[in-house]
Amino acid sequence: MPEEPLGFVLAAVGSAAASAFEAALAETGLHPRHFAVLRGLREAEAQSQQQLAHDLGIPASRVVGLLDELVRRGYVSRRESPTDRRVKLVALLDEGRAALGRLTALAGRSQDRLTAGLTDTEQAELRRLLGIVHRNATVEPGGARASGRPGP
């Protein structure tokens, strides 16, 4: 019996891992995409919504809705750019940093479930190999990057 195509296996694992991550965050009322936005803002000064959307590989229209919820919760600030009123700048607030810490701890539960039975060395090797696969998947056949998405 032939092995399943790797793309199919990765898609199935990705779907199951995403479901486990979503379930881990469910008690907060936030989605993994909210987590991605908070992580995307954690190291930068205020940045434009458009740049954030590009960096995360999420459509700008979807980022607006995610930011609306994060602003409502007091995790993120949003203001007009002083140089261009059409540009909205977003930044992570202290409460957002605290929330990111709580979400990261919840994500750890999901990770523990996914990596049960793997040694620390095997987990590191899995991350390394998946990083290679991700980089390969985000390069177009001509060699150009397929998107602005960060790696795992």
VEXGUSE-588667 format. One line per 4 residues: number of its first residue (from 0); their letters; for each residue x, y, z of N, C-alpha, C, CB. Coordinates in steps of 0.001 Angstrom, whole numbers, always signed. Atoms other than C-alpha are relative to their C-alpha. Glycine has a CB too. Example, Ala and Ser with C-alpha at 12.3 -4.5 7.8 and 13.67 -1.06 7.14 Angstrom:
2
0 = AS = +890 -1190 +0 +12300 -4500 +7800 +900 +1200 +0 -992 +27 +1246  -820 -1190 -60 +13670 -1060 +7140 -770 +1090 +730 +414 +462 -1415;
//
This chain:
152
0 = MPEE = +844 -1179 +0 +0 +0 +0 +892 +1246 +0 -962 -4 +1226  -865 -1181 +95 +1539 +3321 -1060 -236 +949 +1181 -245 +741 -1333  +121 -994 -1059 +2248 +6019 +1520 -882 +1141 -486 +1393 +527 +434  +811 -1177 +333 -98 +8979 +1664 +925 +1119 -477 -851 +469 +1231;
4 = PLGF = -817 -1145 +424 +1201 +12061 -176 +285 +915 +1200 -716 +798 -1135  -408 -826 -1131 +3110 +14291 +2242 -890 +1229 +157 +1447 +428 -163  +882 -1168 -82 +938 +17300 +1374 -1306 -331 +706 -290 +542 -1395  +1234 +431 -651 -2141 +15366 +2448 +225 -216 +1494 -530 -1288 -651;
8 = VLAA = -315 +252 -1411 -494 +14234 +5700 +176 +1324 +742 +1281 -868 +133  -214 -1295 -649 +644 +17771 +6497 -1308 +768 +162 +996 +835 -802  +1294 -685 -99 -2817 +19170 +5758 -851 -601 +1108 -751 -71 -1336  +783 +659 -1046 -4449 +16589 +8018 +548 +320 +1387 -14 -1515 -221;
12 = VGSA = -625 -339 -1283 -1956 +17214 +10827 -258 +1470 +320 +1531 -292 -31  +236 -1429 -208 -2308 +20970 +10364 -1422 +278 +449 +293 +771 -1271  +1401 -177 -374 -6077 +20764 +10580 -249 -469 +1432 -909 -760 -970  +179 +523 -1357 -5967 +18609 +13719 +699 +892 +1022 +537 -1439 +98;
16 = AASA = -735 -878 -914 -3339 +20860 +15327 -729 +1325 +171 +1431 +245 -515  +748 -1256 -85 -5359 +23983 +14497 -1245 -164 +863 -393 +488 -1401  +1186 +270 -829 -8472 +22433 +16041 +370 -106 +1480 -693 -1298 -461  -450 +133 -1392 -6535 +21524 +19203 +368 +1362 +575 +1206 -958 +95;
20 = FEAA = -390 -1340 -444 -5131 +25061 +19428 -1234 +860 +237 +926 +668 -1036  +1252 -762 -152 -8565 +26607 +18901 -737 -438 +1265 -913 -188 -1245  +660 +511 -1207 -10003 +24359 +21630 +720 +487 +1256 -48 -1542 -20  -767 -460 -1154 -7180 +25378 +23996 -295 +1456 +330 +1485 -180 -252;
24 = LAET = +286 -1426 -206 -8056 +29066 +23518 -1473 +284 +241 +468 +793 -1190  +1450 -206 -34 -11835 +28574 +23619 -470 +693 +1275 -708 -1325 -142  +450 -588 -1257 -12182 +29529 +27288 +192 +1521 +42 +740 -640 +1155  -259 -1437 +26 -10857 +33013 +26451 -952 +749 -929 +1430 +257 -423;
28 = GLHP = +841 -652 +997 -13331 +33672 +23658 +796 +565 -1165 -792 +1099 +644  -851 -470 +1095 -10409 +34384 +21352 +354 -1166 -915 +1286 +671 +548  -326 +959 +1049 -9361 +32594 +18176 +1515 +9 -213 -759 +336 -1330  -1435 -22 +305 -5851 +31564 +17127 +437 +1192 -856 +379 -1270 -702;
32 = RHFA = -381 -1191 +785 -5932 +34472 +14671 +198 +1213 +906 -1074 +312 -1069  -245 -1071 -976 -6257 +36861 +17647 +1399 -163 +597 -1081 -15 +1128  -1330 +316 -525 -3191 +35138 +19095 +1062 +450 -994 +136 -1519 +290  -964 -380 +1032 -1371 +35674 +15795 +174 +1515 -55 -445 -529 -1369;
36 = VLRG = -75 -1460 +34 -2221 +39391 +15820 +783 +513 +1209 -1419 +620 -30  -727 -430 -1193 -1018 +39825 +19407 +1493 -315 -132 -579 -678 +1257  -1405 +368 +210 +2199 +37956 +18578 +651 +906 -1043 +112 -1474 -437  -527 -872 +1048 +2621 +40078 +15458 +313 +1406 +485 -974 +75 -1129;
40 = LREA = -218 -1341 -550 +2509 +43231 +17568 +986 +17 +1164 -1313 +583 +452  -730 +63 -1273 +4645 +42034 +20482 +1362 +680 -13 +183 -1420 +389  -1350 -552 -8 +8024 +43308 +19352 +114 +1336 -703 +937 -963 -629  -95 -1221 +796 +7233 +46244 +17137 -628 +1190 +719 -668 -200 -1354;
44 = EAQS = +693 -1220 -382 +6381 +49793 +17856 -1302 -2 -792 +874 +1304 -280  +1242 -83 +761 +3068 +50916 +16437 +297 -240 -1481 -689 +1380 +210  -157 +261 +1426 +2649 +49649 +12900 -1349 +111 -676 +623 -1392 -249  +1258 -151 +724 +60 +50040 +10204 -756 -1325 -52 +257 +521 -1421;
48 = QQQL = +830 +1198 +141 -2845 +47638 +9962 +376 -746 -1262 -1494 +362 -21  -348 +637 +1280 -1843 +46988 +6354 +1288 -812 +122 +152 +1063 -1106  -1274 +709 -152 +1732 +46037 +7298 -189 -1233 +864 +1072 +921 +613  +276 +1143 -871 +496 +43800 +10098 -681 -1116 -789 -881 +427 +1195;
52 = AHDL = +711 +998 +810 -1909 +42045 +7722 +968 -691 -959 -1158 +660 -791  -978 +566 +935 +876 +41560 +5182 +946 -946 +723 +798 +1116 -696  -959 +822 -745 +3324 +40237 +7790 -617 -1314 +471 +533 +774 +1199  +675 +1202 -496 +751 +37763 +9118 -573 -869 -1113 -1104 +391 +944;
56 = GIPA = +603 +749 +1095 -505 +36685 +5696 -1502 -142 +161 +632 -1364 -104  +1447 -5 -233 -4075 +37537 +6757 -582 +1160 -803 -347 +131 +1543  +586 -1116 +750 -6352 +39622 +4495 -273 +1203 +912 -1304 -448 -686  +167 -1231 -782 -6497 +43255 +5679 -1419 +133 +538 +347 +1221 -851;
60 = SRVV = +1389 -116 -456 -10292 +43098 +5883 -259 -885 +1219 -966 -373 -1134  +157 +895 -1151 -10057 +40180 +8331 +751 +544 +1215 +503 -1417 -345  -768 -575 -1103 -7379 +41916 +10425 -799 +1101 +691 +1344 +554 -507  +812 -1067 -598 -9746 +44859 +10957 -953 -574 +1042 -793 +757 -1088;
64 = GLLD = +930 +613 -939 -12329 +42605 +12607 +708 -578 +1219 -792 -1083 -692  -770 +530 -1121 -9685 +40883 +14742 +452 +1129 +918 +1214 -796 -507  -437 -1151 -794 -8333 +44248 +15847 -1158 +636 +753 +663 +1037 -893  +1166 -567 -688 -11832 +45500 +16673 -206 -680 +1352 -1269 -146 -869;
68 = ELVR = +193 +751 -1246 -12157 +42735 +19289 +1138 +267 +980 -103 -1507 -289  -1146 -228 -883 -8655 +43281 +20660 +7 +1417 +566 +1301 -262 -751  +140 -1379 -493 -9225 +47040 +20939 -1103 +51 +1048 -311 +988 -1169  +1123 +25 -946 -12575 +46405 +22667 +427 -571 +1347 -1163 -821 -571;
72 = RGYV = -469 +625 -1239 -10808 +44223 +25230 +1111 +797 +689 +492 -1401 -290  -1075 -804 -589 -8134 +46859 +25855 +1380 -599 -176 -258 +195 +1451  -1276 +658 +248 -5316 +44724 +24455 +863 +758 -1008 -239 -1408 -490  -676 -664 +1114 -4432 +46898 +21457 -549 +1417 -115 -194 -791 -1340;
76 = SRRE = +462 -1359 +316 -4571 +50613 +20649 +23 +173 -1516 +895 +1091 +704  +53 -306 +1435 -5483 +51957 +17228 -184 +1499 -120 -1162 -788 -737  +93 -1446 +181 -4921 +55538 +16089 +397 +361 -1427 +898 +745 +1022  -405 -467 +1322 -4474 +57576 +12951 +1492 +306 +2 -813 +1250 -419;
80 = SPTD = -1391 -373 +170 -964 +58025 +11655 +110 +1526 +3 +580 -601 -1311  -150 -1458 +14 +308 +61559 +12306 +386 +540 -1375 +1040 +420 +1018  -432 -451 +1327 +1629 +61690 +8726 -990 -319 -1113 +1320 -618 -333  +974 +387 +1026 -1291 +60089 +6847 -1267 -472 +681 +568 -1109 -933;
84 = RRVK = +1245 +319 -696 -4859 +60099 +8181 -661 -1276 -512 -962 +1148 -130  +592 +1234 +540 -5754 +57153 +5927 +597 -1246 +638 +193 -60 -1511  -717 +1131 -590 -3291 +54922 +7787 -360 -110 +1474 +1535 +156 -179  +278 +282 -1411 -4282 +53323 +11088 +1199 -735 +587 -1314 -844 +167;
88 = LVAL = -1117 +625 -697 -1464 +52493 +13480 -530 -785 +1183 +1033 +1054 +461  +425 +853 -1108 -1877 +49677 +15980 +1223 -358 +838 -719 -1287 -519  -1086 +344 -921 +190 +48829 +19045 -556 -856 +1128 +684 +1279 +565  +353 +865 -1109 +127 +46249 +21791 +77 +790 +1302 +926 -1236 +49;
92 = LDEG = +30 -656 -1307 -862 +47604 +25222 +459 -980 +1077 -1422 +535 +318  -449 +865 -1097 +318 +46265 +28593 -985 -1137 +262 +193 +823 +1275  +997 +1057 -226 -2957 +44367 +29059 +48 -1040 -1118 -1418 +606 +99  -159 +933 +1112 -2414 +42839 +25622 +1209 -898 +179 +116 +755 -1302;
96 = RAAL = -1183 +828 -289 +1061 +41667 +26641 -335 -1057 +1043 +1179 +877 +491  +409 +961 -1035 -444 +40059 +29741 -899 -1078 -606 -736 +723 +1162  +893 +966 +660 -3173 +38431 +27624 +800 -950 -876 -1069 +728 -846  -843 +852 +844 -537 +37147 +25198 +708 -1041 +849 +1029 +845 -780;
100 = GRLT = -626 +964 -903 +1243 +35523 +28127 -960 -1107 +397 +516 +702 +1243  +1006 +1011 -366 -1974 +33785 +29205 -321 -902 -1184 -1289 +675 +510  +292 +791 +1199 -2725 +32675 +25652 +1156 -938 -341 -292 +924 -1188  -1170 +829 +269 +825 +31377 +25245 +11 -1209 +934 +1300 +821 +162;
104 = ALAG = +80 +1125 -940 +376 +29255 +28381 -1058 -1003 -450 -317 +504 +1426  +1041 +895 +511 -2861 +27851 +26957 +488 -732 -1247 -1288 +788 -315  -555 +630 +1203 -1088 +27191 +23657 +958 -1121 +390 +727 +1047 -884  -908 +1036 -478 +1455 +25194 +25647 -725 -1302 +284 +716 +467 +1244;
108 = RSQD = +793 +1220 -231 -1294 +22786 +26666 -249 -729 -1313 -1348 +341 +681  +241 +581 +1319 -2122 +22242 +23014 +1280 -646 -523 -508 +1077 -990  -1288 +538 +446 +1558 +21733 +22221 +340 -1282 +735 +1111 +1028 +204  -288 +1218 -773 +1952 +19224 +25033 -806 -1183 -533 -312 +220 +1499;
112 = RLTA = +857 +1064 +547 -954 +17238 +23591 +546 -492 -1339 -1456 +505 -170  -483 +361 +1334 +486 +17325 +20078 +1331 -745 +34 +140 +1243 -847  -1345 +574 -18 +3988 +16317 +21110 +165 -1090 +1064 +1020 +1094 +232  -78 +1079 -999 +3133 +13687 +23730 +739 -1190 -610 -1432 -427 +485;
116 = GLTD = -750 +1152 +474 +5550 +10809 +23394 +1261 +354 -760 -864 -831 -860  -1235 -426 +671 +8261 +12865 +21682 +967 +555 +1039 -297 +1069 -1102  -1019 -565 -883 +11515 +13638 +23469 +240 +1461 -377 +1326 -817 -83  -353 -1385 +316 +12808 +17213 +23622 +809 +70 -1295 +794 +632 +1160;
120 = TEQA = -819 +45 +1217 +15339 +16284 +20933 -878 -235 -1226 +1075 -1106 +106  +907 +275 +1123 +12604 +14857 +18698 -876 +1218 -300 -887 -1229 +310  +798 -1215 +214 +10486 +17984 +19220 +818 +1061 -740 -504 +562 +1351  -874 -974 +667 +13435 +20184 +18215 +216 -388 -1460 +1361 +103 +732;
124 = ELRR = -192 +468 +1375 +14033 +18040 +15127 -1274 +188 -818 +424 -1480 -12  +1276 -218 +685 +10338 +18180 +14224 -147 +1468 -394 -1181 -435 +898  +65 -1443 +307 +10410 +21997 +14454 +948 +354 -1148 +352 +843 +1256  -979 -293 +1045 +13554 +22112 +12323 -496 -480 -1363 +1350 -655 +332;
128 = LLGI = +477 +565 +1263 +12099 +19841 +9645 -1231 +736 -522 -319 -1481 +173  +1194 -743 +423 +8745 +21634 +9597 +368 +1405 -485 -1014 +91 +1158  -472 -1301 +479 +10616 +24925 +9228 +484 -73 -1433 +1112 +520 +889  -480 +195 +1372 +12299 +23608 +6119 -1187 -186 -944 +957 -1223 -82;
132 = VHRN = +1171 +245 +840 +9002 +22314 +4709 -777 +1302 -193 -910 -1092 +626  +734 -1269 +102 +7328 +25666 +5478 +709 +953 -961 -147 +661 +1393  -735 -878 +924 +10081 +27635 +3735 -168 -467 -1434 +1494 +46 +365  +178 +527 +1357 +9810 +25340 +722 -1404 +278 -519 +279 -1505 -31;
136 = ATVE = +1389 -199 +412 +6031 +25702 +659 -312 +1458 -298 -936 -510 +1071  +294 -1421 +205 +6212 +29502 +712 +870 +631 -1077 +179 +756 +1294  -795 -493 +1122 +8547 +29795 -2253 -675 -445 -1286 +1476 -515 +70  +597 +303 +1307 +7050 +30005 -5717 +1006 -796 -832 -424 +1314 -747;
140 = PGGA = -923 +787 +825 +8510 +27708 -8394 +1178 +810 -557 -758 -620 -1143  -1085 -842 +515 +10577 +30650 -9731 +966 +482 +1065 -573 +1182 -700  -898 -386 -1071 +12147 +31232 -6319 -471 +1170 +843 +1305 +323 -567  +509 -1135 -773 +10112 +34226 -5133 -818 -476 +1182 -844 +920 -882;
144 = RASG = +812 +329 -1173 +8470 +34204 -1690 -1472 +94 -392 +323 +953 +1205  +1412 +50 +343 +4792 +33263 -1965 -817 +991 +814 -535 -1397 +206  +746 -925 -844 +3678 +35521 +900 +939 +606 +1024 -1184 -709 +696  -780 -611 -1063 +4862 +37679 +3766 -107 -749 +1301 -426 +1409 +203;
148 = RPGP = +227 +735 -1244 +3933 +35025 +6296 +1295 -405 +672 -835 -1226 -264  -1167 +477 -725 +6444 +34325 +9003 -23 -1509 +113 +70 +630 +1384  -83 +1438 -165 +7642 +30780 +9517 -483 -431 +1369 +1414 -472 -221  +467 +526 -1284 +6629 +28524 +12357 +936 +344 +1140 -165 -1495 -80;
//
